[in-house]
Amino acid sequence: MNTPRIQPKKPILPNRAQIQSRTDKIRTAFAGLTKKYTIRERQITTGADPPATGPVWVSRVNFPAPKENDLLDVILGAIQELGDGTDKGAFKVPQMMKLEGHWIAWRKEWQPGMKEEGSEGERYEKLRGDVEGDGAVLFVYGGAFLTNGPATNRNLCAQLSKLTNTRVFVPKYRVSPQNPFPAALLDVFYAYLSLIHPPPGSIHAPIPPEKIIFAGDSAGASIATSVILAILSFNQTPGKRSHPKTIYFNGEEIELKVPRGVAYVSPAFDHAFGIPSWVNNAPTDFFETDHPIMRPGYPVQSIWPSNPPREHFYCTARMLPHPLVSQVSAPPEKWKGMAGEKGTDVWFCTGGGEMEVDSVKMVARDLKGQGVRTGYVEMEGMPHLFHQFEDWEQGVRAVELWGKAVRDMLKGRFVGGGMMFGVDGKEREVDIGSLTDLTREQVVRGMRESAGRLKVWRGQMADNESVGREKL
């Protein structure tokens, strides 16, 4: 997925048997991958940054750690304000760190044999010449909070750049288990504010929030949405500054504003397994509720079990139902700050066979109910991350619609609406307000019960024999 495809083959419209066959194969391959490699080995492999090849510009940048802790204070305040009191002492407070990021865009004049050349700044100027306008897409990749990096999604980001004629910024956020919640959230929050208020020495000019679109998939969409929740929480709570909605960032007093829009494919908003589709759609997706690295028998590593040991690789069990971890648990009224002409447009695309589909339906319904301009697309029968299936019509269609949503948001013409894309290739409208009758109370209760059953993982074999540590 690192090299953009130049001339893709004509995609097919798979039948249900073909969809199930591919899903089963991915599930088997995923299980084998987890058994063969430690999580640290996978982090090294998926986080690698090879030279760019194909029609894509890449310019790498580094933002120094900010001197102020105001960003961290915003997140800590949101954890308290959105929580129920059980979060006290349930997470490790991260430090503000320097941040690496990649600017990515489609390279229009690329020819076979062309390679990366010039300085990062020179490539950025050429990158800017191949896109229009002063907007940007902030892309937050998924990877179960555990793996991947900016280069992993280079192809997809180049495609989005081509479809939107816009530059894409991909922050390299900290991954778990060695960097648990809320480290990744802090990094993505820092990336967003750095686009708006560039740190000294940055190669990009300030980008106003009304020109920024959040994009991402899976856990990346979850992290990006938590940034918005933290901003909304801050803006709903009186502040101590000269204005109730400002913080200090790079020596300046600034306001916190939500982005122009968010556009996700296969977002994941429930990490505590409280929604019914985690069980109902288990046969049609390739995930498992008990991740292999949380099972007895998984090899002990230098980074897992955590120190001190905890139940889940991303956070403690007590934090799993929290709205900044599982956004489906956010009270609907918390989304209201995204409504209005200066609010945030929303577009979700999910697979009907995904184990996370109920969480996407709930968040879309709640956003719509608060007056947020919302778009929802469901691809019938599709498993998680189906947009990566470039040989299937649903995958190609999802990326095309993704690009259109971003483009329309940047141009101020996004209208939203619900649509179902059937296995037969036919489209029909759906009412976003009636996507599901699940209540927040039901789901939060289910998440708490599920999280309560998790055991602290201490690195023991099923027969209670310890395993050796990996040497990475």
Disulfide bonds with the S-S distance in Angstrom:
none
